[in-house]
Amino acid sequence: MKKEIHPDSYRLVVFKDFSCDEAFLTKSCAQTKDTIVWEDGNEYPLVKLEISSKSHPFYTGKMKFVDTAGRIDKFNKKFAKFSKKAPTE
């Protein structure tokens, strides 16, 4: 690794995918307030992920159905007033 090219905050960080409960330790500059005790007994900063290569359909080959109906209904209710056309004379 070249000297003096990485920021001062470059350190070991745990990334945890909460959708499949998998975690991995790597170096990163990601800012976080959470910490976790890793398998080696040391405490590291924790970055929470919703999706990673362990849960993404492209890498796993499995499709995951996400409930988007609630999102669509919420969107339609929010913007319903804009879809009504003004009366034409």
PyMOL Python script that loads the backbone (N, CA, C, O; Angstrom):
from pymol import cmd

cmd.read_pdbstr("""\
ATOM      1  N   MET A   1       0.837  -1.164   0.000  1.00  0.00           N
ATOM      2  CA  MET A   1       0.000   0.000   0.000  1.00  0.00           C
ATOM      3  C   MET A   1       0.896   1.246   0.000  1.00  0.00           C
ATOM      4  O   MET A   1       1.851   1.336   0.772  1.00  0.00           O
ATOM      5  N   LYS A   2       0.578   2.188  -0.862  1.00  0.00           N
ATOM      6  CA  LYS A   2       1.364   3.417  -0.947  1.00  0.00           C
ATOM      7  C   LYS A   2       1.152   4.277   0.291  1.00  0.00           C
ATOM      8  O   LYS A   2       0.055   4.309   0.849  1.00  0.00           O
ATOM      9  N   LYS A   3       2.163   4.950   0.706  1.00  0.00           N
ATOM     10  CA  LYS A   3       2.119   5.830   1.872  1.00  0.00           C
ATOM     11  C   LYS A   3       1.437   7.149   1.519  1.00  0.00           C
ATOM     12  O   LYS A   3       1.558   7.651   0.402  1.00  0.00           O
ATOM     13  N   GLU A   4       0.735   7.684   2.475  1.00  0.00           N
ATOM     14  CA  GLU A   4       0.139   9.014   2.432  1.00  0.00           C
ATOM     15  C   GLU A   4      -0.872   9.250   1.298  1.00  0.00           C
ATOM     16  O   GLU A   4      -1.048  10.390   0.865  1.00  0.00           O
ATOM     17  N   ILE A   5      -1.537   8.195   0.811  1.00  0.00           N
ATOM     18  CA  ILE A   5      -2.586   8.407  -0.190  1.00  0.00           C
ATOM     19  C   ILE A   5      -3.971   8.144   0.391  1.00  0.00           C
ATOM     20  O   ILE A   5      -4.971   8.544  -0.205  1.00  0.00           O
ATOM     21  N   HIS A   6      -4.047   7.479   1.541  1.00  0.00           N
ATOM     22  CA  HIS A   6      -5.341   7.177   2.161  1.00  0.00           C
ATOM     23  C   HIS A   6      -5.664   8.217   3.227  1.00  0.00           C
ATOM     24  O   HIS A   6      -4.760   8.753   3.868  1.00  0.00           O
ATOM     25  N   PRO A   7      -6.945   8.502   3.416  1.00  0.00           N
ATOM     26  CA  PRO A   7      -7.337   9.445   4.467  1.00  0.00           C
ATOM     27  C   PRO A   7      -6.978   8.906   5.854  1.00  0.00           C
ATOM     28  O   PRO A   7      -6.723   7.713   6.018  1.00  0.00           O
ATOM     29  N   ASP A   8      -6.960   9.787   6.835  1.00  0.00           N
ATOM     30  CA  ASP A   8      -6.640   9.377   8.202  1.00  0.00           C
ATOM     31  C   ASP A   8      -7.681   8.438   8.787  1.00  0.00           C
ATOM     32  O   ASP A   8      -7.370   7.651   9.681  1.00  0.00           O
ATOM     33  N   SER A   9      -8.917   8.508   8.293  1.00  0.00           N
ATOM     34  CA  SER A   9      -9.989   7.664   8.832  1.00  0.00           C
ATOM     35  C   SER A   9     -10.033   6.271   8.201  1.00  0.00           C
ATOM     36  O   SER A   9     -10.976   5.523   8.459  1.00  0.00           O
ATOM     37  N   TYR A  10      -9.058   5.902   7.395  1.00  0.00           N
ATOM     38  CA  TYR A  10      -9.005   4.585   6.758  1.00  0.00           C
ATOM     39  C   TYR A  10      -8.656   3.553   7.824  1.00  0.00           C
ATOM     40  O   TYR A  10      -7.546   3.556   8.357  1.00  0.00           O
ATOM     41  N   ARG A  11      -9.618   2.655   8.138  1.00  0.00           N
ATOM     42  CA  ARG A  11      -9.444   1.706   9.227  1.00  0.00           C
ATOM     43  C   ARG A  11     -10.260   0.458   8.970  1.00  0.00           C
ATOM     44  O   ARG A  11     -11.019   0.400   8.003  1.00  0.00           O
ATOM     45  N   LEU A  12     -10.113  -0.547   9.829  1.00  0.00           N
ATOM     46  CA  LEU A  12     -10.905  -1.762   9.717  1.00  0.00           C
ATOM     47  C   LEU A  12     -12.341  -1.473  10.151  1.00  0.00           C
ATOM     48  O   LEU A  12     -12.579  -0.840  11.179  1.00  0.00           O
ATOM     49  N   VAL A  13     -13.294  -1.952   9.344  1.00  0.00           N
ATOM     50  CA  VAL A  13     -14.718  -1.717   9.584  1.00  0.00           C
ATOM     51  C   VAL A  13     -15.463  -3.016   9.292  1.00  0.00           C
ATOM     52  O   VAL A  13     -15.098  -3.752   8.375  1.00  0.00           O
ATOM     53  N   VAL A  14     -16.510  -3.298  10.074  1.00  0.00           N
ATOM     54  CA  VAL A  14     -17.371  -4.452   9.825  1.00  0.00           C
ATOM     55  C   VAL A  14     -18.595  -3.970   9.066  1.00  0.00           C
ATOM     56  O   VAL A  14     -19.272  -3.041   9.506  1.00  0.00           O
ATOM     57  N   PHE A  15     -18.887  -4.594   7.927  1.00  0.00           N
ATOM     58  CA  PHE A  15     -20.107  -4.352   7.166  1.00  0.00           C
ATOM     59  C   PHE A  15     -21.042  -5.519   7.428  1.00  0.00           C
ATOM     60  O   PHE A  15     -20.662  -6.672   7.220  1.00  0.00           O
ATOM     61  N   LYS A  16     -22.268  -5.240   7.885  1.00  0.00           N
ATOM     62  CA  LYS A  16     -23.223  -6.309   8.200  1.00  0.00           C
ATOM     63  C   LYS A  16     -24.483  -6.144   7.370  1.00  0.00           C
ATOM     64  O   LYS A  16     -25.133  -5.099   7.392  1.00  0.00           O
ATOM     65  N   ASP A  17     -24.815  -7.212   6.629  1.00  0.00           N
ATOM     66  CA  ASP A  17     -26.030  -7.272   5.820  1.00  0.00           C
ATOM     67  C   ASP A  17     -27.124  -7.856   6.697  1.00  0.00           C
ATOM     68  O   ASP A  17     -27.096  -9.046   7.011  1.00  0.00           O
ATOM     69  N   PHE A  18     -28.089  -7.032   7.097  1.00  0.00           N
ATOM     70  CA  PHE A  18     -29.123  -7.479   8.015  1.00  0.00           C
ATOM     71  C   PHE A  18     -30.207  -8.302   7.337  1.00  0.00           C
ATOM     72  O   PHE A  18     -31.002  -8.935   8.033  1.00  0.00           O
ATOM     73  N   SER A  19     -30.274  -8.322   6.017  1.00  0.00           N
ATOM     74  CA  SER A  19     -31.288  -9.125   5.347  1.00  0.00           C
ATOM     75  C   SER A  19     -30.948 -10.610   5.378  1.00  0.00           C
ATOM     76  O   SER A  19     -31.848 -11.448   5.315  1.00  0.00           O
ATOM     77  N   CYS A  20     -29.648 -10.953   5.473  1.00  0.00           N
ATOM     78  CA  CYS A  20     -29.266 -12.363   5.543  1.00  0.00           C
ATOM     79  C   CYS A  20     -28.340 -12.640   6.728  1.00  0.00           C
ATOM     80  O   CYS A  20     -27.828 -13.752   6.863  1.00  0.00           O
ATOM     81  N   ASP A  21     -28.119 -11.645   7.584  1.00  0.00           N
ATOM     82  CA  ASP A  21     -27.323 -11.776   8.802  1.00  0.00           C
ATOM     83  C   ASP A  21     -25.890 -12.224   8.527  1.00  0.00           C
ATOM     84  O   ASP A  21     -25.334 -13.033   9.270  1.00  0.00           O
ATOM     85  N   GLU A  22     -25.300 -11.699   7.464  1.00  0.00           N
ATOM     86  CA  GLU A  22     -23.901 -11.966   7.132  1.00  0.00           C
ATOM     87  C   GLU A  22     -23.083 -10.713   7.380  1.00  0.00           C
ATOM     88  O   GLU A  22     -23.583  -9.599   7.223  1.00  0.00           O
ATOM     89  N   ALA A  23     -21.816 -10.889   7.770  1.00  0.00           N
ATOM     90  CA  ALA A  23     -20.946  -9.750   8.031  1.00  0.00           C
ATOM     91  C   ALA A  23     -19.557 -10.036   7.492  1.00  0.00           C
ATOM     92  O   ALA A  23     -19.144 -11.191   7.392  1.00  0.00           O
ATOM     93  N   PHE A  24     -18.830  -8.965   7.141  1.00  0.00           N
ATOM     94  CA  PHE A  24     -17.451  -9.119   6.698  1.00  0.00           C
ATOM     95  C   PHE A  24     -16.629  -7.933   7.177  1.00  0.00           C
ATOM     96  O   PHE A  24     -17.136  -6.820   7.322  1.00  0.00           O
ATOM     97  N   LEU A  25     -15.357  -8.192   7.418  1.00  0.00           N
ATOM     98  CA  LEU A  25     -14.420  -7.203   7.929  1.00  0.00           C
ATOM     99  C   LEU A  25     -13.504  -6.762   6.807  1.00  0.00           C
ATOM    100  O   LEU A  25     -12.886  -7.588   6.135  1.00  0.00           O
ATOM    101  N   THR A  26     -13.418  -5.448   6.607  1.00  0.00           N
ATOM    102  CA  THR A  26     -12.566  -4.902   5.567  1.00  0.00           C
ATOM    103  C   THR A  26     -12.155  -3.488   5.965  1.00  0.00           C
ATOM    104  O   THR A  26     -12.624  -2.967   6.977  1.00  0.00           O
ATOM    105  N   LYS A  27     -11.301  -2.879   5.192  1.00  0.00           N
ATOM    106  CA  LYS A  27     -10.897  -1.504   5.473  1.00  0.00           C
ATOM    107  C   LYS A  27     -11.801  -0.540   4.719  1.00  0.00           C
ATOM    108  O   LYS A  27     -12.203  -0.788   3.582  1.00  0.00           O
ATOM    109  N   SER A  28     -12.112   0.581   5.395  1.00  0.00           N
ATOM    110  CA  SER A  28     -13.001   1.563   4.808  1.00  0.00           C
ATOM    111  C   SER A  28     -12.844   2.907   5.504  1.00  0.00           C
ATOM    112  O   SER A  28     -12.273   3.001   6.591  1.00  0.00           O
ATOM    113  N   CYS A  29     -13.359   3.937   4.857  1.00  0.00           N
ATOM    114  CA  CYS A  29     -13.415   5.285   5.443  1.00  0.00           C
ATOM    115  C   CYS A  29     -14.847   5.638   5.842  1.00  0.00           C
ATOM    116  O   CYS A  29     -15.111   6.763   6.265  1.00  0.00           O
ATOM    117  N   ALA A  30     -15.769   4.691   5.711  1.00  0.00           N
ATOM    118  CA  ALA A  30     -17.177   4.948   6.005  1.00  0.00           C
ATOM    119  C   ALA A  30     -17.348   5.404   7.450  1.00  0.00           C
ATOM    120  O   ALA A  30     -16.811   4.793   8.374  1.00  0.00           O
ATOM    121  N   GLN A  31     -18.103   6.485   7.632  1.00  0.00           N
ATOM    122  CA  GLN A  31     -18.353   7.024   8.968  1.00  0.00           C
ATOM    123  C   GLN A  31     -19.547   6.310   9.590  1.00  0.00           C
ATOM    124  O   GLN A  31     -20.555   6.083   8.921  1.00  0.00           O
ATOM    125  N   THR A  32     -19.436   5.955  10.870  1.00  0.00           N
ATOM    126  CA  THR A  32     -20.513   5.283  11.571  1.00  0.00           C
ATOM    127  C   THR A  32     -20.399   5.550  13.060  1.00  0.00           C
ATOM    128  O   THR A  32     -19.315   5.817  13.578  1.00  0.00           O
ATOM    129  N   LYS A  33     -21.532   5.474  13.738  1.00  0.00           N
ATOM    130  CA  LYS A  33     -21.549   5.654  15.186  1.00  0.00           C
ATOM    131  C   LYS A  33     -21.657   4.315  15.906  1.00  0.00           C
ATOM    132  O   LYS A  33     -21.372   4.231  17.100  1.00  0.00           O
ATOM    133  N   ASP A  34     -22.067   3.263  15.187  1.00  0.00           N
ATOM    134  CA  ASP A  34     -22.267   1.944  15.789  1.00  0.00           C
ATOM    135  C   ASP A  34     -20.957   1.164  15.826  1.00  0.00           C
ATOM    136  O   ASP A  34     -20.063   1.380  15.007  1.00  0.00           O
ATOM    137  N   THR A  35     -20.862   0.248  16.794  1.00  0.00           N
ATOM    138  CA  THR A  35     -19.711  -0.653  16.885  1.00  0.00           C
ATOM    139  C   THR A  35     -20.201  -2.067  17.114  1.00  0.00           C
ATOM    140  O   THR A  35     -21.347  -2.285  17.509  1.00  0.00           O
ATOM    141  N   ILE A  36     -19.323  -3.030  16.862  1.00  0.00           N
ATOM    142  CA  ILE A  36     -19.645  -4.436  17.048  1.00  0.00           C
ATOM    143  C   ILE A  36     -18.371  -5.173  17.457  1.00  0.00           C
ATOM    144  O   ILE A  36     -17.269  -4.802  17.054  1.00  0.00           O
ATOM    145  N   VAL A  37     -18.540  -6.223  18.262  1.00  0.00           N
ATOM    146  CA  VAL A  37     -17.406  -7.064  18.628  1.00  0.00           C
ATOM    147  C   VAL A  37     -17.302  -8.155  17.575  1.00  0.00           C
ATOM    148  O   VAL A  37     -18.245  -8.919  17.368  1.00  0.00           O
ATOM    149  N   TRP A  38     -16.156  -8.224  16.912  1.00  0.00           N
ATOM    150  CA  TRP A  38     -15.925  -9.173  15.823  1.00  0.00           C
ATOM    151  C   TRP A  38     -15.480 -10.519  16.378  1.00  0.00           C
ATOM    152  O   TRP A  38     -15.269 -10.653  17.583  1.00  0.00           O
ATOM    153  N   GLU A  39     -15.335 -11.512  15.513  1.00  0.00           N
ATOM    154  CA  GLU A  39     -14.980 -12.879  15.903  1.00  0.00           C
ATOM    155  C   GLU A  39     -13.631 -12.960  16.617  1.00  0.00           C
ATOM    156  O   GLU A  39     -13.406 -13.885  17.398  1.00  0.00           O
ATOM    157  N   ASP A  40     -12.736 -12.013  16.364  1.00  0.00           N
ATOM    158  CA  ASP A  40     -11.417 -12.036  16.995  1.00  0.00           C
ATOM    159  C   ASP A  40     -11.424 -11.392  18.382  1.00  0.00           C
ATOM    160  O   ASP A  40     -10.383 -11.319  19.034  1.00  0.00           O
ATOM    161  N   GLY A  41     -12.597 -10.922  18.839  1.00  0.00           N
ATOM    162  CA  GLY A  41     -12.730 -10.330  20.154  1.00  0.00           C
ATOM    163  C   GLY A  41     -12.512  -8.833  20.191  1.00  0.00           C
ATOM    164  O   GLY A  41     -12.710  -8.217  21.239  1.00  0.00           O
ATOM    165  N   ASN A  42     -12.114  -8.228  19.092  1.00  0.00           N
ATOM    166  CA  ASN A  42     -11.899  -6.785  19.024  1.00  0.00           C
ATOM    167  C   ASN A  42     -13.179  -6.068  18.628  1.00  0.00           C
ATOM    168  O   ASN A  42     -14.046  -6.645  17.972  1.00  0.00           O
ATOM    169  N   GLU A  43     -13.294  -4.814  19.028  1.00  0.00           N
ATOM    170  CA  GLU A  43     -14.455  -3.994  18.692  1.00  0.00           C
ATOM    171  C   GLU A  43     -14.125  -3.118  17.489  1.00  0.00           C
ATOM    172  O   GLU A  43     -13.099  -2.438  17.460  1.00  0.00           O
ATOM    173  N   TYR A  44     -15.024  -3.146  16.487  1.00  0.00           N
ATOM    174  CA  TYR A  44     -14.816  -2.390  15.255  1.00  0.00           C
ATOM    175  C   TYR A  44     -16.046  -1.546  14.961  1.00  0.00           C
ATOM    176  O   TYR A  44     -17.135  -1.863  15.439  1.00  0.00           O
ATOM    177  N   PRO A  45     -15.897  -0.470  14.179  1.00  0.00           N
ATOM    178  CA  PRO A  45     -17.068   0.299  13.715  1.00  0.00           C
ATOM    179  C   PRO A  45     -17.957  -0.596  12.842  1.00  0.00           C
ATOM    180  O   PRO A  45     -17.458  -1.452  12.111  1.00  0.00           O
ATOM    181  N   LEU A  46     -19.266  -0.390  12.925  1.00  0.00           N
ATOM    182  CA  LEU A  46     -20.236  -1.204  12.195  1.00  0.00           C
ATOM    183  C   LEU A  46     -20.982  -0.357  11.188  1.00  0.00           C
ATOM    184  O   LEU A  46     -21.520   0.697  11.527  1.00  0.00           O
ATOM    185  N   VAL A  47     -21.015  -0.826   9.922  1.00  0.00           N
ATOM    186  CA  VAL A  47     -21.813  -0.202   8.862  1.00  0.00           C
ATOM    187  C   VAL A  47     -22.931  -1.176   8.530  1.00  0.00           C
ATOM    188  O   VAL A  47     -22.672  -2.317   8.147  1.00  0.00           O
ATOM    189  N   LYS A  48     -24.178  -0.727   8.676  1.00  0.00           N
ATOM    190  CA  LYS A  48     -25.345  -1.581   8.438  1.00  0.00           C
ATOM    191  C   LYS A  48     -25.741  -1.507   6.965  1.00  0.00           C
ATOM    192  O   LYS A  48     -25.852  -0.422   6.392  1.00  0.00           O
ATOM    193  N   LEU A  49     -25.953  -2.676   6.364  1.00  0.00           N
ATOM    194  CA  LEU A  49     -26.340  -2.756   4.956  1.00  0.00           C
ATOM    195  C   LEU A  49     -27.707  -3.408   4.822  1.00  0.00           C
ATOM    196  O   LEU A  49     -28.076  -4.259   5.632  1.00  0.00           O
ATOM    197  N   GLU A  50     -28.450  -3.015   3.812  1.00  0.00           N
ATOM    198  CA  GLU A  50     -29.711  -3.669   3.497  1.00  0.00           C
ATOM    199  C   GLU A  50     -29.498  -4.783   2.484  1.00  0.00           C
ATOM    200  O   GLU A  50     -30.256  -5.751   2.444  1.00  0.00           O
ATOM    201  N   ILE A  51     -28.461  -4.640   1.666  1.00  0.00           N
ATOM    202  CA  ILE A  51     -28.192  -5.643   0.634  1.00  0.00           C
ATOM    203  C   ILE A  51     -26.690  -5.676   0.361  1.00  0.00           C
ATOM    204  O   ILE A  51     -26.021  -4.642   0.376  1.00  0.00           O
ATOM    205  N   SER A  52     -26.177  -6.864   0.114  1.00  0.00           N
ATOM    206  CA  SER A  52     -24.759  -7.048  -0.215  1.00  0.00           C
ATOM    207  C   SER A  52     -24.660  -8.192  -1.218  1.00  0.00           C
ATOM    208  O   SER A  52     -25.678  -8.689  -1.699  1.00  0.00           O
ATOM    209  N   SER A  53     -23.456  -8.603  -1.529  1.00  0.00           N
ATOM    210  CA  SER A  53     -23.281  -9.709  -2.472  1.00  0.00           C
ATOM    211  C   SER A  53     -23.824 -11.015  -1.908  1.00  0.00           C
ATOM    212  O   SER A  53     -24.100 -11.942  -2.670  1.00  0.00           O
ATOM    213  N   LYS A  54     -23.982 -11.110  -0.592  1.00  0.00           N
ATOM    214  CA  LYS A  54     -24.528 -12.323   0.030  1.00  0.00           C
ATOM    215  C   LYS A  54     -26.040 -12.424  -0.130  1.00  0.00           C
ATOM    216  O   LYS A  54     -26.598 -13.516  -0.022  1.00  0.00           O
ATOM    217  N   SER A  55     -26.716 -11.295  -0.389  1.00  0.00           N
ATOM    218  CA  SER A  55     -28.171 -11.323  -0.499  1.00  0.00           C
ATOM    219  C   SER A  55     -28.697 -10.794  -1.830  1.00  0.00           C
ATOM    220  O   SER A  55     -29.894 -10.908  -2.097  1.00  0.00           O
ATOM    221  N   HIS A  56     -27.842 -10.220  -2.670  1.00  0.00           N
ATOM    222  CA  HIS A  56     -28.293  -9.654  -3.940  1.00  0.00           C
ATOM    223  C   HIS A  56     -28.641 -10.771  -4.925  1.00  0.00           C
ATOM    224  O   HIS A  56     -27.872 -11.721  -5.074  1.00  0.00           O
ATOM    225  N   PRO A  57     -29.794 -10.670  -5.601  1.00  0.00           N
ATOM    226  CA  PRO A  57     -30.213 -11.726  -6.539  1.00  0.00           C
ATOM    227  C   PRO A  57     -29.211 -12.006  -7.656  1.00  0.00           C
ATOM    228  O   PRO A  57     -29.125 -13.141  -8.126  1.00  0.00           O
ATOM    229  N   PHE A  58     -28.463 -11.017  -8.085  1.00  0.00           N
ATOM    230  CA  PHE A  58     -27.481 -11.233  -9.149  1.00  0.00           C
ATOM    231  C   PHE A  58     -26.419 -12.238  -8.710  1.00  0.00           C
ATOM    232  O   PHE A  58     -26.004 -13.089  -9.496  1.00  0.00           O
ATOM    233  N   TYR A  59     -25.979 -12.140  -7.460  1.00  0.00           N
ATOM    234  CA  TYR A  59     -24.926 -13.019  -6.960  1.00  0.00           C
ATOM    235  C   TYR A  59     -25.465 -14.338  -6.415  1.00  0.00           C
ATOM    236  O   TYR A  59     -24.789 -15.363  -6.501  1.00  0.00           O
ATOM    237  N   THR A  60     -26.672 -14.323  -5.855  1.00  0.00           N
ATOM    238  CA  THR A  60     -27.221 -15.535  -5.248  1.00  0.00           C
ATOM    239  C   THR A  60     -27.985 -16.397  -6.244  1.00  0.00           C
ATOM    240  O   THR A  60     -28.112 -17.606  -6.049  1.00  0.00           O
ATOM    241  N   GLY A  61     -28.496 -15.785  -7.311  1.00  0.00           N
ATOM    242  CA  GLY A  61     -29.288 -16.531  -8.281  1.00  0.00           C
ATOM    243  C   GLY A  61     -30.715 -16.756  -7.819  1.00  0.00           C
ATOM    244  O   GLY A  61     -31.475 -17.445  -8.498  1.00  0.00           O
ATOM    245  N   LYS A  62     -31.096 -16.197  -6.686  1.00  0.00           N
ATOM    246  CA  LYS A  62     -32.441 -16.357  -6.144  1.00  0.00           C
ATOM    247  C   LYS A  62     -33.150 -15.015  -6.187  1.00  0.00           C
ATOM    248  O   LYS A  62     -32.581 -13.986  -5.822  1.00  0.00           O
ATOM    249  N   MET A  63     -34.400 -15.035  -6.636  1.00  0.00           N
ATOM    250  CA  MET A  63     -35.184 -13.811  -6.642  1.00  0.00           C
ATOM    251  C   MET A  63     -35.827 -13.632  -5.286  1.00  0.00           C
ATOM    252  O   MET A  63     -36.289 -14.594  -4.673  1.00  0.00           O
ATOM    253  N   LYS A  64     -35.855 -12.411  -4.828  1.00  0.00           N
ATOM    254  CA  LYS A  64     -36.472 -12.074  -3.557  1.00  0.00           C
ATOM    255  C   LYS A  64     -37.603 -11.118  -3.850  1.00  0.00           C
ATOM    256  O   LYS A  64     -37.398 -10.100  -4.512  1.00  0.00           O
ATOM    257  N   PHE A  65     -38.793 -11.425  -3.371  1.00  0.00           N
ATOM    258  CA  PHE A  65     -39.932 -10.556  -3.606  1.00  0.00           C
ATOM    259  C   PHE A  65     -40.005  -9.512  -2.498  1.00  0.00           C
ATOM    260  O   PHE A  65     -40.009  -9.834  -1.309  1.00  0.00           O
ATOM    261  N   VAL A  66     -40.062  -8.263  -2.922  1.00  0.00           N
ATOM    262  CA  VAL A  66     -40.144  -7.158  -1.986  1.00  0.00           C
ATOM    263  C   VAL A  66     -41.554  -6.600  -2.049  1.00  0.00           C
ATOM    264  O   VAL A  66     -42.114  -6.427  -3.132  1.00  0.00           O
ATOM    265  N   ASP A  67     -42.121  -6.323  -0.897  1.00  0.00           N
ATOM    266  CA  ASP A  67     -43.474  -5.782  -0.841  1.00  0.00           C
ATOM    267  C   ASP A  67     -43.448  -4.320  -1.262  1.00  0.00           C
ATOM    268  O   ASP A  67     -43.134  -3.439  -0.461  1.00  0.00           O
ATOM    269  N   THR A  68     -43.781  -4.070  -2.522  1.00  0.00           N
ATOM    270  CA  THR A  68     -43.797  -2.700  -3.017  1.00  0.00           C
ATOM    271  C   THR A  68     -45.214  -2.158  -3.117  1.00  0.00           C
ATOM    272  O   THR A  68     -45.408  -0.981  -3.421  1.00  0.00           O
ATOM    273  N   ALA A  69     -46.208  -3.009  -2.862  1.00  0.00           N
ATOM    274  CA  ALA A  69     -47.595  -2.556  -2.976  1.00  0.00           C
ATOM    275  C   ALA A  69     -47.865  -1.405  -2.025  1.00  0.00           C
ATOM    276  O   ALA A  69     -48.551  -0.451  -2.392  1.00  0.00           O
ATOM    277  N   GLY A  70     -47.345  -1.477  -0.826  1.00  0.00           N
ATOM    278  CA  GLY A  70     -47.522  -0.391   0.128  1.00  0.00           C
ATOM    279  C   GLY A  70     -46.909   0.901  -0.362  1.00  0.00           C
ATOM    280  O   GLY A  70     -47.479   1.974  -0.159  1.00  0.00           O
ATOM    281  N   ARG A  71     -45.768   0.818  -0.997  1.00  0.00           N
ATOM    282  CA  ARG A  71     -45.099   1.997  -1.519  1.00  0.00           C
ATOM    283  C   ARG A  71     -45.904   2.615  -2.662  1.00  0.00           C
ATOM    284  O   ARG A  71     -46.032   3.836  -2.753  1.00  0.00           O
ATOM    285  N   ILE A  72     -46.438   1.768  -3.521  1.00  0.00           N
ATOM    286  CA  ILE A  72     -47.221   2.247  -4.665  1.00  0.00           C
ATOM    287  C   ILE A  72     -48.493   2.929  -4.185  1.00  0.00           C
ATOM    288  O   ILE A  72     -48.849   3.996  -4.685  1.00  0.00           O
ATOM    289  N   ASP A  73     -49.189   2.323  -3.212  1.00  0.00           N
ATOM    290  CA  ASP A  73     -50.409   2.925  -2.677  1.00  0.00           C
ATOM    291  C   ASP A  73     -50.119   4.272  -2.021  1.00  0.00           C
ATOM    292  O   ASP A  73     -50.878   5.226  -2.183  1.00  0.00           O
ATOM    293  N   LYS A  74     -49.031   4.339  -1.290  1.00  0.00           N
ATOM    294  CA  LYS A  74     -48.646   5.587  -0.627  1.00  0.00           C
ATOM    295  C   LYS A  74     -48.368   6.674  -1.669  1.00  0.00           C
ATOM    296  O   LYS A  74     -48.780   7.823  -1.506  1.00  0.00           O
ATOM    297  N   PHE A  75     -47.660   6.293  -2.748  1.00  0.00           N
ATOM    298  CA  PHE A  75     -47.363   7.239  -3.820  1.00  0.00           C
ATOM    299  C   PHE A  75     -48.652   7.724  -4.479  1.00  0.00           C
ATOM    300  O   PHE A  75     -48.829   8.921  -4.700  1.00  0.00           O
ATOM    301  N   ASN A  76     -49.551   6.787  -4.792  1.00  0.00           N
ATOM    302  CA  ASN A  76     -50.804   7.154  -5.460  1.00  0.00           C
ATOM    303  C   ASN A  76     -51.650   8.082  -4.596  1.00  0.00           C
ATOM    304  O   ASN A  76     -52.242   9.032  -5.108  1.00  0.00           O
ATOM    305  N   LYS A  77     -51.712   7.819  -3.295  1.00  0.00           N
ATOM    306  CA  LYS A  77     -52.480   8.690  -2.400  1.00  0.00           C
ATOM    307  C   LYS A  77     -51.858  10.082  -2.322  1.00  0.00           C
ATOM    308  O   LYS A  77     -52.565  11.089  -2.301  1.00  0.00           O
ATOM    309  N   LYS A  78     -50.539  10.123  -2.281  1.00  0.00           N
ATOM    310  CA  LYS A  78     -49.839  11.396  -2.143  1.00  0.00           C
ATOM    311  C   LYS A  78     -50.035  12.283  -3.362  1.00  0.00           C
ATOM    312  O   LYS A  78     -50.196  13.495  -3.224  1.00  0.00           O
ATOM    313  N   PHE A  79     -50.022  11.696  -4.554  1.00  0.00           N
ATOM    314  CA  PHE A  79     -50.086  12.469  -5.779  1.00  0.00           C
ATOM    315  C   PHE A  79     -51.431  12.365  -6.502  1.00  0.00           C
ATOM    316  O   PHE A  79     -51.531  12.740  -7.670  1.00  0.00           O
ATOM    317  N   ALA A  80     -52.456  11.865  -5.826  1.00  0.00           N
ATOM    318  CA  ALA A  80     -53.782  11.735  -6.445  1.00  0.00           C
ATOM    319  C   ALA A  80     -54.368  13.089  -6.808  1.00  0.00           C
ATOM    320  O   ALA A  80     -55.063  13.216  -7.816  1.00  0.00           O
ATOM    321  N   LYS A  81     -54.092  14.100  -5.998  1.00  0.00           N
ATOM    322  CA  LYS A  81     -54.664  15.426  -6.267  1.00  0.00           C
ATOM    323  C   LYS A  81     -54.128  16.041  -7.558  1.00  0.00           C
ATOM    324  O   LYS A  81     -54.786  16.897  -8.149  1.00  0.00           O
ATOM    325  N   PHE A  82     -52.952  15.618  -8.001  1.00  0.00           N
ATOM    326  CA  PHE A  82     -52.373  16.146  -9.234  1.00  0.00           C
ATOM    327  C   PHE A  82     -52.884  15.423 -10.479  1.00  0.00           C
ATOM    328  O   PHE A  82     -52.761  15.941 -11.589  1.00  0.00           O
ATOM    329  N   SER A  83     -53.451  14.240 -10.305  1.00  0.00           N
ATOM    330  CA  SER A  83     -53.901  13.477 -11.473  1.00  0.00           C
ATOM    331  C   SER A  83     -55.293  13.869 -11.943  1.00  0.00           C
ATOM    332  O   SER A  83     -55.680  13.544 -13.065  1.00  0.00           O
ATOM    333  N   LYS A  84     -56.050  14.560 -11.102  1.00  0.00           N
ATOM    334  CA  LYS A  84     -57.396  14.981 -11.489  1.00  0.00           C
ATOM    335  C   LYS A  84     -57.302  16.171 -12.433  1.00  0.00           C
ATOM    336  O   LYS A  84     -56.660  17.177 -12.128  1.00  0.00           O
ATOM    337  N   LYS A  85     -57.941  16.039 -13.562  1.00  0.00           N
ATOM    338  CA  LYS A  85     -57.886  17.095 -14.568  1.00  0.00           C
ATOM    339  C   LYS A  85     -58.904  18.179 -14.237  1.00  0.00           C
ATOM    340  O   LYS A  85     -59.985  17.908 -13.714  1.00  0.00           O
ATOM    341  N   ALA A  86     -58.538  19.380 -14.550  1.00  0.00           N
ATOM    342  CA  ALA A  86     -59.449  20.512 -14.352  1.00  0.00           C
ATOM    343  C   ALA A  86     -60.558  20.443 -15.387  1.00  0.00           C
ATOM    344  O   ALA A  86     -60.331  20.030 -16.524  1.00  0.00           O
ATOM    345  N   PRO A  87     -61.773  20.854 -14.986  1.00  0.00           N
ATOM    346  CA  PRO A  87     -62.885  20.780 -15.953  1.00  0.00           C
ATOM    347  C   PRO A  87     -62.652  21.753 -17.107  1.00  0.00           C
ATOM    348  O   PRO A  87     -62.231  22.893 -16.911  1.00  0.00           O
ATOM    349  N   THR A  88     -62.934  21.274 -18.299  1.00  0.00           N
ATOM    350  CA  THR A  88     -62.771  22.097 -19.499  1.00  0.00           C
ATOM    351  C   THR A  88     -64.124  22.610 -19.948  1.00  0.00           C
ATOM    352  O   THR A  88     -65.128  21.905 -19.846  1.00  0.00           O
ATOM    353  N   GLU A  89     -64.153  23.824 -20.440  1.00  0.00           N
ATOM    354  CA  GLU A  89     -65.426  24.390 -20.888  1.00  0.00           C
ATOM    355  C   GLU A  89     -65.457  24.567 -22.371  1.00  0.00           C
ATOM    356  O   GLU A  89     -66.457  25.033 -22.917  1.00  0.00           O
TER     357      GLU A  89
END
""", "prot")
cmd.dss("prot")
cmd.show_as("cartoon", "prot")
cmd.util.cbc("prot")
cmd.orient("prot")
